[in-house]
Amino acid sequence: MDAAIKKQALRLFTYGLYIGTAGHGDDVAAGTINWVSQASFQPPLVMAGVKADSHLHALIESTGQFAINVLSADQKGVAQDFFRPSQQDGQSLNGHAFEPGPATGSPLLTELPAWVECRVTDAVKRGDHSVFVAEVIEAGVRDDAAKPLDMWDTGWFYAG
Ligand SMILES: Cc1cc2nc3c(=O)[nH]c(=O)nc-3n(C[C@H](O)[C@H](O)[C@H](O)COP(=O)(O)O)c2cc1C
């Protein structure tokens, strides 16, 4: 296989951008992630590729739960704030307000237009990221006019 062509092909996959969160109380983690997809209607499953050495990964493993917060088209700056390790200051994470999710307690960022809370059903631990498959057990929409942030439009790549 030609590694450069493999990279080029994988970078043509389309992605959204999300803030993945997990944990509750004083031990929470949040990170911008793009390796996310719905994976089943019934039961409603999603899957997420999460960096094996991240705090987010550790908390998803220990709690068996996480939340996916959807970024809107005008929230590239918020995405950028969650490339770095998450720092909690009261009810704020990396400078953005959150509230605990009703089903899992995972942080829900109140500026973002939509979220789902999930319970992990399966984990594939292979390579530098693990794939968590999880059932959606709660969901919310704060802004039903929002358009999602499209990875391609940001000029960023996390694929290859
Ligand atoms: C454009 C972009 C997309 C990313 N996508 C993912 C992803 O899909 N999964 C993931 O685990 N980390 C992804 N990351 C990395 C995380 O944003 C970030 O490094 C991680 O949350 C830091 O968390 P930690 O402090 O717990 O290690 C991405 C980073 C960038 C710059």
Ligand as a Chemical Component Dictionary entry (heavy atoms), coordinates in Angstrom:
data_LIG
# 
_chem_comp.id                   LIG 
_chem_comp.type                 NON-POLYMER 
_chem_comp.pdbx_formal_charge   0 
_chem_comp.three_letter_code    LIG 
# 
loop_
_chem_comp_atom.comp_id 
_chem_comp_atom.atom_id 
_chem_comp_atom.alt_atom_id 
_chem_comp_atom.type_symbol 
_chem_comp_atom.charge 
_chem_comp_atom.model_Cartn_x 
_chem_comp_atom.model_Cartn_y 
_chem_comp_atom.model_Cartn_z 
_chem_comp_atom.pdbx_ordinal 
LIG C1  C1  C 0 -8.993  18.269 14.449 1  
LIG C2  C2  C 0 -8.859  17.346 15.623 2  
LIG C3  C3  C 0 -9.715  16.254 15.727 3  
LIG C4  C4  C 0 -9.588  15.347 16.804 4  
LIG N1  N1  N 0 -10.374 14.241 16.835 5  
LIG C5  C5  C 0 -10.228 13.359 17.855 6  
LIG C6  C6  C 0 -10.990 12.159 17.899 7  
LIG O1  O1  O 0 -11.791 11.850 17.018 8  
LIG N2  N2  N 0 -10.811 11.349 18.979 9  
LIG C7  C7  C 0 -9.942  11.647 19.987 10 
LIG O2  O2  O 0 -9.832  10.884 20.942 11 
LIG N3  N3  N 0 -9.201  12.755 19.959 12 
LIG C8  C8  C 0 -9.313  13.613 18.937 13 
LIG N4  N4  N 0 -8.555  14.741 18.899 14 
LIG C9  C9  C 0 -7.652  15.000 20.034 15 
LIG C10 C10 C 0 -8.369  15.704 21.189 16 
LIG O3  O3  O 0 -9.054  16.875 20.775 17 
LIG C11 C11 C 0 -7.401  16.130 22.315 18 
LIG O4  O4  O 0 -6.100  15.899 21.978 19 
LIG C12 C12 C 0 -7.661  15.339 23.516 20 
LIG O5  O5  O 0 -9.015  15.522 23.860 21 
LIG C13 C13 C 0 -6.815  15.822 24.686 22 
LIG O6  O6  O 0 -7.334  15.135 25.775 23 
LIG P1  P1  P 0 -6.452  14.692 27.006 24 
LIG O7  O7  O 0 -5.955  15.938 27.615 25 
LIG O8  O8  O 0 -7.430  13.987 27.864 26 
LIG O9  O9  O 0 -5.369  13.812 26.500 27 
LIG C14 C14 C 0 -8.644  15.605 17.832 28 
LIG C15 C15 C 0 -7.794  16.704 17.738 29 
LIG C16 C16 C 0 -7.869  17.553 16.642 30 
LIG C17 C17 C 0 -6.897  18.705 16.537 31 
# 
loop_
_chem_comp_bond.comp_id 
_chem_comp_bond.atom_id_1 
_chem_comp_bond.atom_id_2 
_chem_comp_bond.value_order 
_chem_comp_bond.pdbx_ordinal 
LIG C1  C2  SING 1  
LIG C2  C3  SING 2  
LIG C2  C16 DOUB 3  
LIG C3  C4  DOUB 4  
LIG C4  N1  SING 5  
LIG C4  C14 SING 6  
LIG N1  C5  DOUB 7  
LIG C5  C6  SING 8  
LIG C5  C8  SING 9  
LIG C6  O1  DOUB 10 
LIG C6  N2  SING 11 
LIG N2  C7  SING 12 
LIG C7  O2  DOUB 13 
LIG C7  N3  SING 14 
LIG N3  C8  DOUB 15 
LIG C8  N4  SING 16 
LIG N4  C9  SING 17 
LIG N4  C14 SING 18 
LIG C9  C10 SING 19 
LIG C10 O3  SING 20 
LIG C10 C11 SING 21 
LIG C11 O4  SING 22 
LIG C11 C12 SING 23 
LIG C12 O5  SING 24 
LIG C12 C13 SING 25 
LIG C13 O6  SING 26 
LIG O6  P1  SING 27 
LIG P1  O7  DOUB 28 
LIG P1  O8  SING 29 
LIG P1  O9  SING 30 
LIG C14 C15 DOUB 31 
LIG C15 C16 SING 32 
LIG C16 C17 SING 33 
# 
